[in-house]
Amino acid sequence: MTRYATVLIAAALLAACDSGQNPAPPVQNDIMVRSAQQKQLMDLNDLDRAIALKRAIVGQGLRCEQIVSTGYVTRYKDMDVWTAKCSDDREWSLFVGANDSVQVRLCDDNEKIGLPACKIEPGTEGGTGLEQLNSKNAN
């Protein structure tokens, strides 16, 4: 009986010991959730996107006389990051949350505080949309 108890205790101790391996890292969740408004911003034409981004900038009490260019930057902590360059040479980054909140920052400050740089993803560049509007009005 003591032999049986000794074996059980030894087995229990071995099971309780760390095997010396690091635990597996947590599984990354690759599911991306976007609100209807975030999707809509992705689908807007250049003119409407420029208007929406300018409203977000001005709504924060910041200045932007005219949008010169826009573009999608990346995803950051469940927010879509957009950039908008204004005619006064200020470039803004706009963090759009799934709850439709918007945070606006100067692009120059992003890298200094560990946020994504304002580098537009290829294929998402947009102008003001005014070029197309002016060419339609000229015809």
Backbone as ProteinMPNN parsed JSONL, in Angstrom:
{"seq_chain_A": "MTRYATVLIAAALLAACDSGQNPAPPVQNDIMVRSAQQKQLMDLNDLDRAIALKRAIVGQGLRCEQIVSTGYVTRYKDMDVWTAKCSDDREWSLFVGANDSVQVRLCDDNEKIGLPACKIEPGTEGGTGLEQLNSKNAN", "coords_chain_A": {"N_chain_A": [[0.82, -1.182, 0.0], [1.951, 1.24, 0.802], [3.808, 1.477, -1.163], [2.203, 1.883, -3.417], [1.025, 4.33, -2.704], [3.301, 5.935, -2.662], [4.026, 5.922, -5.356], [1.797, 7.218, -6.457], [2.02, 9.746, -5.239], [4.486, 10.59, -6.275], [3.83, 10.681, -8.998], [1.901, 12.689, -8.948], [3.437, 14.864, -8.108], [5.208, 15.115, -10.276], [3.417, 15.752, -12.295], [2.584, 18.223, -11.448], [4.806, 19.787, -11.744], [6.546, 22.249, -13.673], [7.129, 21.848, -17.084], [9.298, 23.029, -18.132], [9.059, 24.288, -20.493], [8.064, 27.191, -22.279], [4.854, 28.651, -21.878], [2.297, 28.386, -24.387], [1.832, 31.096, -26.651], [-0.868, 33.491, -26.455], [-3.716, 33.029, -28.545], [-4.002, 34.852, -31.484], [-6.595, 37.005, -32.39], [-8.005, 37.216, -35.395], [-10.272, 38.368, -36.3], [-12.058, 40.982, -37.698], [-13.924, 43.717, -36.845], [-16.102, 45.99, -38.19], [-17.923, 48.983, -38.136], [-21.049, 50.043, -39.619], [-20.747, 52.656, -40.466], [-17.968, 52.912, -40.638], [-17.465, 51.169, -42.758], [-18.899, 52.499, -44.72], [-17.414, 54.86, -44.993], [-15.141, 53.813, -46.175], [-16.185, 53.183, -48.654], [-16.91, 55.568, -49.847], [-16.838, 58.132, -52.415], [-14.106, 60.207, -53.607], [-14.683, 62.984, -53.182], [-16.839, 63.005, -51.314], [-15.625, 61.631, -49.205], [-13.54, 63.382, -48.567], [-15.053, 65.54, -47.655], [-16.291, 64.379, -45.399], [-14.043, 63.756, -43.777], [-12.968, 66.312, -43.433], [-15.023, 67.528, -41.992], [-14.829, 66.054, -39.641], [-12.324, 66.876, -38.704], [-12.635, 69.698, -38.387], [-14.75, 69.62, -36.634], [-13.504, 68.923, -34.294], [-12.469, 71.243, -33.515], [-10.237, 72.033, -34.87], [-8.065, 73.318, -37.505], [-8.604, 73.34, -41.002], [-8.512, 74.408, -44.042], [-8.95, 73.554, -46.7], [-9.22, 70.291, -47.996], [-6.593, 68.516, -49.449], [-5.606, 66.001, -50.1], [-6.453, 62.565, -49.372], [-6.398, 59.422, -47.595], [-6.375, 55.913, -46.768], [-4.813, 54.555, -43.934], [-4.202, 52.404, -41.952], [-5.248, 49.669, -39.756], [-5.711, 50.153, -36.313], [-5.781, 49.092, -33.151], [-8.594, 48.288, -33.282], [-9.559, 50.478, -34.665], [-10.079, 52.358, -37.641], [-7.6, 53.987, -39.433], [-7.189, 57.016, -40.954], [-5.792, 59.442, -43.211], [-5.526, 62.919, -43.797], [-4.6, 65.52, -45.827], [-4.182, 68.962, -45.639], [-4.723, 72.189, -47.257], [-3.081, 74.031, -46.029], [-0.747, 72.748, -45.536], [-0.784, 71.115, -43.312], [-0.964, 67.875, -41.993], [-3.248, 65.496, -41.075], [-4.079, 62.801, -38.892], [-6.712, 60.546, -38.612], [-8.475, 58.726, -36.372], [-10.83, 56.383, -36.513], [-13.321, 54.977, -34.719], [-15.175, 51.892, -34.067], [-17.445, 52.579, -32.776], [-18.107, 54.9, -33.886], [-16.709, 57.076, -32.951], [-14.272, 59.672, -33.235], [-10.869, 60.426, -33.323], [-8.555, 62.964, -33.69], [-5.339, 63.766, -34.804], [-2.2, 65.461, -35.25], [-0.186, 64.367, -37.889], [2.587, 64.503, -37.653], [3.051, 64.08, -34.97], [2.429, 61.44, -34.454], [4.337, 59.187, -34.761], [6.154, 59.877, -32.796], [4.838, 59.333, -30.449], [4.297, 56.668, -30.596], [2.265, 55.852, -32.339], [0.683, 54.756, -35.44], [2.462, 55.672, -38.405], [1.656, 58.175, -40.842], [1.299, 56.826, -43.446], [0.003, 56.193, -46.445], [-1.912, 53.436, -47.55], [-1.207, 51.709, -50.538], [-3.322, 52.225, -53.328], [-5.45, 53.293, -51.976], [-5.398, 55.954, -52.077], [-6.699, 59.214, -52.274], [-8.065, 62.119, -53.764], [-9.419, 65.374, -53.625], [-11.756, 65.194, -54.907], [-12.738, 67.291, -56.213], [-11.597, 67.708, -58.676], [-12.864, 65.958, -60.45], [-15.453, 66.939, -60.231], [-15.164, 69.57, -61.182], [-14.398, 69.037, -63.835], [-16.72, 67.866, -64.822], [-18.492, 70.004, -64.642], [-17.348, 71.723, -66.477], [-17.934, 70.643, -68.895]], "CA_chain_A": [[0.0, 0.0, 0.0], [2.843, 2.389, 0.827], [4.426, 1.571, -2.48], [1.173, 2.465, -4.277], [0.898, 5.729, -2.297], [4.523, 6.609, -3.089], [3.928, 6.092, -6.808], [0.788, 8.255, -6.705], [2.579, 11.042, -4.832], [5.516, 10.93, -7.255], [3.138, 11.051, -10.234], [1.257, 13.982, -8.72], [4.488, 15.88, -8.084], [5.686, 15.297, -11.645], [2.371, 16.433, -13.063], [2.494, 19.61, -10.986], [6.022, 20.509, -12.112], [6.597, 22.886, -14.981], [7.924, 21.019, -17.978], [10.456, 23.79, -18.583], [8.734, 24.964, -21.743], [7.237, 28.387, -22.134], [3.474, 28.405, -22.287], [1.978, 28.839, -25.737], [1.321, 32.468, -26.661], [-2.311, 33.527, -26.679], [-4.124, 32.999, -29.944], [-4.383, 36.164, -31.996], [-7.913, 37.026, -32.983], [-7.922, 37.917, -36.667], [-11.593, 38.841, -36.685], [-12.11, 42.433, -37.759], [-15.288, 44.222, -36.766], [-16.24, 47.368, -38.651], [-19.292, 49.496, -38.077], [-21.601, 50.422, -40.92], [-20.177, 53.952, -40.836], [-16.587, 52.684, -41.07], [-17.557, 50.585, -44.103], [-19.368, 53.548, -45.617], [-16.282, 55.748, -45.241], [-14.286, 53.103, -47.141], [-16.843, 53.119, -49.959], [-17.224, 56.902, -50.366], [-15.983, 58.675, -53.469], [-13.098, 61.138, -53.071], [-15.285, 64.23, -52.72], [-17.598, 62.774, -50.084], [-14.68, 61.272, -48.142], [-12.861, 64.62, -48.17], [-16.014, 66.31, -46.855], [-16.462, 63.705, -44.102], [-12.829, 63.911, -42.977], [-12.85, 67.725, -43.055], [-15.992, 67.764, -40.91], [-14.281, 65.469, -38.409], [-11.22, 67.736, -38.252], [-13.201, 70.973, -37.936], [-15.591, 69.302, -35.482], [-12.636, 68.847, -33.117], [-11.961, 72.588, -33.253], [-8.947, 72.176, -35.551], [-8.17, 74.045, -38.769], [-8.297, 72.745, -42.301], [-9.277, 75.224, -44.983], [-9.375, 72.697, -47.808], [-8.54, 68.996, -48.09], [-5.83, 68.356, -50.68], [-5.573, 64.565, -50.387], [-6.86, 61.679, -48.283], [-6.039, 58.028, -47.82], [-6.483, 54.973, -45.657], [-3.478, 54.228, -43.433], [-4.132, 51.055, -41.389], [-6.084, 49.401, -38.578], [-4.958, 50.303, -35.075], [-6.633, 48.845, -31.983], [-10.003, 48.293, -33.701], [-9.929, 51.741, -35.302], [-9.54, 52.63, -38.967], [-6.805, 55.213, -39.411], [-7.178, 57.741, -42.215], [-5.009, 60.666, -43.191], [-6.031, 63.997, -44.643], [-3.658, 66.633, -45.95], [-4.907, 70.21, -45.87], [-4.03, 73.158, -48.111], [-2.083, 74.762, -45.231], [0.344, 71.782, -45.361], [-0.949, 70.258, -42.132], [-1.466, 66.536, -42.305], [-3.94, 64.978, -39.902], [-4.484, 61.395, -38.855], [-8.038, 60.423, -38.018], [-8.716, 57.387, -35.845], [-12.283, 56.221, -36.519], [-13.683, 53.789, -33.955], [-16.385, 51.169, -34.456], [-18.577, 53.271, -32.15], [-18.179, 56.146, -34.653], [-15.924, 58.152, -32.353], [-13.135, 60.069, -34.068], [-9.772, 61.141, -32.673], [-7.754, 63.621, -34.722], [-3.999, 64.15, -34.334], [-1.242, 65.83, -36.292], [0.624, 63.215, -38.299], [3.953, 64.665, -37.15], [3.126, 63.608, -33.585], [2.104, 60.013, -34.331], [5.483, 58.304, -34.518], [6.791, 60.276, -31.538], [4.122, 58.736, -29.313], [4.073, 55.247, -30.83], [1.094, 55.59, -33.176], [1.084, 54.477, -36.824], [2.839, 56.796, -39.266], [0.625, 58.498, -41.842], [1.693, 56.301, -44.752], [-1.219, 55.716, -47.084], [-1.826, 52.137, -48.213], [-1.373, 51.846, -51.986], [-4.654, 51.94, -53.847], [-6.492, 53.971, -51.199], [-5.177, 57.385, -52.169], [-7.823, 59.968, -52.818], [-7.887, 63.564, -53.806], [-10.531, 66.108, -53.031], [-12.956, 64.939, -55.683], [-13.092, 68.516, -56.929], [-11.118, 67.593, -60.054], [-13.936, 65.318, -61.214], [-16.593, 67.852, -60.21], [-14.852, 70.682, -62.081], [-14.404, 68.568, -65.223], [-18.127, 67.664, -65.195], [-19.095, 71.327, -64.81], [-16.753, 72.354, -67.648], [-18.547, 70.053, -70.107]], "C_chain_A": [[0.873, 1.258, 0.0], [3.531, 2.582, -0.52], [3.471, 2.253, -3.464], [1.017, 3.964, -3.98], [2.116, 6.526, -2.757], [4.482, 6.888, -4.588], [2.928, 7.196, -7.143], [1.314, 9.647, -6.357], [3.628, 11.505, -5.835], [4.88, 11.378, -8.573], [2.486, 12.423, -10.1], [2.285, 15.105, -8.724], [5.022, 16.16, -9.488], [4.668, 16.054, -12.49], [2.291, 17.907, -12.692], [3.698, 20.435, -11.404], [5.881, 21.123, -13.495], [7.51, 22.055, -15.861], [9.139, 21.76, -18.502], [10.2, 24.514, -19.89], [7.893, 26.196, -21.441], [5.81, 28.062, -22.541], [3.228, 28.967, -23.681], [1.442, 30.267, -25.682], [-0.186, 32.46, -26.909], [-2.622, 33.586, -28.168], [-4.548, 34.404, -30.36], [-5.745, 36.055, -32.66], [-7.856, 37.861, -34.254], [-9.275, 38.424, -37.15], [-11.596, 40.364, -36.628], [-13.576, 42.862, -37.763], [-15.281, 45.675, -37.201], [-17.702, 47.766, -38.553], [-19.762, 49.839, -39.489], [-20.997, 51.743, -41.397], [-18.718, 53.814, -41.278], [-16.575, 52.104, -42.481], [-17.957, 51.649, -45.113], [-18.236, 54.512, -45.962], [-15.325, 55.126, -46.257], [-14.857, 53.197, -48.554], [-17.137, 54.484, -50.578], [-16.317, 57.281, -51.529], [-15.073, 59.737, -52.843], [-13.722, 62.398, -52.482], [-16.013, 64.037, -51.395], [-16.691, 62.39, -48.917], [-13.952, 62.518, -47.643], [-13.778, 65.477, -47.301], [-16.152, 65.701, -45.463], [-15.24, 63.903, -43.209], [-12.637, 65.367, -42.545], [-13.817, 68.049, -41.921], [-15.475, 67.214, -39.582], [-13.171, 66.35, -37.837], [-11.77, 69.028, -37.649], [-14.075, 70.756, -36.701], [-14.801, 69.175, -34.186], [-12.052, 70.219, -32.761], [-10.615, 72.856, -33.904], [-9.161, 72.85, -36.901], [-7.807, 73.178, -39.955], [-9.153, 73.493, -43.316], [-9.816, 74.377, -46.128], [-8.56, 71.412, -47.788], [-7.854, 68.913, -49.448], [-5.787, 66.886, -51.084], [-5.984, 63.787, -49.143], [-6.358, 60.277, -48.582], [-6.186, 57.208, -46.557], [-5.08, 54.567, -45.243], [-3.41, 52.775, -42.969], [-5.236, 50.863, -40.36], [-5.19, 49.553, -37.361], [-5.938, 50.163, -33.925], [-8.116, 49.022, -32.308], [-10.477, 49.629, -34.261], [-9.337, 51.778, -36.703], [-8.795, 53.952, -38.886], [-6.761, 55.777, -40.828], [-6.24, 58.933, -42.078], [-5.633, 61.663, -44.154], [-5.004, 65.12, -44.639], [-4.448, 67.872, -46.341], [-4.058, 71.179, -46.692], [-2.996, 73.984, -47.349], [-0.892, 73.875, -44.859], [0.291, 71.014, -44.049], [-1.504, 68.925, -42.594], [-2.001, 65.933, -41.016], [-4.138, 63.481, -40.027], [-5.8, 61.341, -38.091], [-8.258, 58.972, -37.639], [-10.222, 57.232, -35.678], [-12.62, 54.9, -35.845], [-14.966, 53.153, -34.452], [-17.627, 51.793, -33.835], [-18.758, 54.666, -32.752], [-17.513, 57.33, -33.965], [-14.732, 58.442, -33.264], [-12.132, 60.822, -33.204], [-8.889, 61.701, -33.783], [-6.434, 64.071, -34.11], [-3.173, 64.616, -35.531], [-0.38, 64.618, -36.619], [2.045, 63.295, -37.756], [4.118, 64.104, -35.741], [2.984, 62.091, -33.453], [3.292, 59.136, -33.96], [6.171, 58.62, -33.192], [6.139, 59.605, -30.337], [3.701, 57.29, -29.575], [2.822, 54.897, -31.619], [1.546, 55.351, -34.611], [1.409, 55.757, -37.596], [1.762, 56.984, -40.327], [1.082, 58.092, -43.241], [0.477, 55.624, -45.367], [-0.969, 54.371, -47.746], [-2.039, 52.34, -49.709], [-2.785, 51.44, -52.415], [-5.771, 52.619, -53.075], [-6.348, 55.486, -51.268], [-6.415, 58.046, -52.762], [-7.494, 61.435, -52.821], [-9.048, 64.227, -53.096], [-11.838, 65.775, -53.723], [-13.365, 66.152, -56.493], [-12.655, 68.461, -58.388], [-12.225, 67.023, -60.934], [-15.141, 66.247, -61.315], [-16.365, 69.007, -61.179], [-14.88, 70.251, -63.536], [-15.832, 68.309, -65.701], [-18.797, 69.006, -65.466], [-18.565, 72.041, -66.045], [-17.404, 71.844, -68.93], [-19.931, 70.516, -70.308]], "O_chain_A": [[0.58, 2.223, -0.706], [3.796, 3.705, -0.949], [3.889, 3.101, -4.251], [0.89, 4.77, -4.902], [1.979, 7.669, -3.194], [4.864, 7.97, -5.033], [3.187, 8.02, -8.02], [1.082, 10.607, -7.091], [3.659, 12.679, -6.206], [5.336, 12.34, -9.19], [2.517, 13.224, -11.034], [2.037, 16.177, -9.277], [5.261, 17.314, -9.845], [5.035, 16.899, -13.307], [1.966, 18.745, -13.533], [3.624, 21.664, -11.42], [5.194, 20.591, -14.367], [8.565, 21.606, -15.411], [9.936, 21.186, -19.244], [11.048, 25.281, -20.346], [7.122, 26.231, -20.482], [5.591, 27.273, -23.461], [3.886, 29.92, -24.097], [0.685, 30.614, -24.775], [-0.714, 31.523, -27.508], [-1.85, 34.143, -28.948], [-5.342, 35.057, -29.683], [-6.007, 35.112, -33.407], [-7.677, 39.077, -34.193], [-9.4, 38.863, -38.293], [-11.185, 40.959, -35.632], [-14.363, 42.412, -38.596], [-14.544, 46.495, -36.652], [-18.599, 46.977, -38.851], [-18.965, 49.912, -40.425], [-20.762, 51.927, -42.592], [-18.277, 54.517, -42.187], [-15.759, 52.508, -43.309], [-17.424, 51.699, -46.222], [-18.116, 54.936, -47.112], [-14.766, 55.827, -47.099], [-14.111, 53.28, -49.53], [-17.573, 54.551, -51.727], [-15.179, 56.82, -51.623], [-15.255, 60.115, -51.686], [-13.331, 62.834, -51.399], [-15.825, 64.816, -50.46], [-16.948, 62.772, -47.776], [-13.769, 62.692, -46.438], [-13.329, 66.072, -46.321], [-16.132, 66.418, -44.463], [-15.381, 64.186, -42.019], [-12.196, 65.631, -41.427], [-13.461, 68.771, -40.99], [-15.66, 67.828, -38.531], [-13.092, 66.546, -36.624], [-11.41, 69.402, -36.533], [-14.132, 71.616, -35.822], [-15.366, 69.304, -33.1], [-11.251, 70.344, -31.835], [-9.925, 73.804, -33.531], [-10.289, 72.946, -37.386], [-6.854, 72.4, -39.926], [-10.353, 73.249, -43.439], [-10.991, 74.469, -46.482], [-7.346, 71.445, -47.584], [-8.463, 69.205, -50.477], [-5.915, 66.558, -52.263], [-5.88, 64.277, -48.018], [-5.942, 59.986, -49.704], [-6.132, 57.723, -45.44], [-4.243, 54.267, -46.094], [-2.645, 51.989, -43.528], [-6.048, 51.756, -40.12], [-4.035, 49.128, -37.379], [-6.818, 51.004, -33.74], [-8.805, 49.82, -31.672], [-11.68, 49.881, -34.32], [-8.229, 51.291, -36.93], [-9.306, 54.926, -38.332], [-6.35, 55.101, -41.772], [-5.935, 59.376, -40.971], [-6.191, 61.294, -45.187], [-4.594, 65.604, -43.584], [-5.273, 67.838, -47.254], [-2.844, 71.016, -46.811], [-2.117, 74.583, -47.969], [-0.118, 74.219, -43.966], [1.251, 70.32, -43.711], [-2.382, 68.851, -43.454], [-1.304, 65.867, -40.004], [-4.339, 62.956, -41.122], [-5.974, 62.0, -37.066], [-8.23, 58.089, -38.496], [-10.825, 57.866, -34.813], [-12.253, 53.833, -36.336], [-15.749, 53.781, -35.164], [-18.74, 51.566, -34.311], [-19.47, 55.504, -32.199], [-17.734, 58.475, -34.36], [-14.25, 57.559, -33.974], [-12.492, 61.731, -32.455], [-8.52, 60.979, -34.71], [-6.407, 64.678, -33.039], [-3.417, 64.216, -36.669], [0.097, 63.926, -35.719], [2.643, 62.269, -37.432], [5.216, 63.695, -35.364], [3.382, 61.523, -32.436], [3.253, 58.423, -32.957], [6.71, 57.724, -32.542], [6.796, 59.34, -29.331], [2.853, 56.748, -28.866], [2.366, 53.755, -31.573], [2.669, 55.704, -34.97], [0.732, 56.777, -37.461], [1.043, 56.043, -40.663], [1.231, 58.942, -44.118], [-0.008, 54.61, -44.865], [0.045, 54.175, -48.416], [-2.952, 53.062, -50.111], [-3.35, 50.457, -51.935], [-6.932, 52.533, -53.477], [-7.082, 56.218, -50.603], [-7.079, 57.493, -53.639], [-6.739, 61.926, -51.982], [-9.583, 63.717, -52.111], [-12.913, 66.042, -53.186], [-14.234, 66.062, -57.361], [-13.272, 69.095, -59.244], [-12.494, 67.533, -62.022], [-15.777, 66.332, -62.365], [-17.274, 69.383, -61.918], [-15.335, 71.009, -64.393], [-16.125, 68.515, -66.879], [-19.578, 69.135, -66.409], [-19.261, 72.885, -66.609], [-17.419, 72.547, -69.94], [-20.582, 70.117, -71.274]]}, "name": "protein", "num_of_chains": 1, "seq": "MTRYATVLIAAALLAACDSGQNPAPPVQNDIMVRSAQQKQLMDLNDLDRAIALKRAIVGQGLRCEQIVSTGYVTRYKDMDVWTAKCSDDREWSLFVGANDSVQVRLCDDNEKIGLPACKIEPGTEGGTGLEQLNSKNAN"}
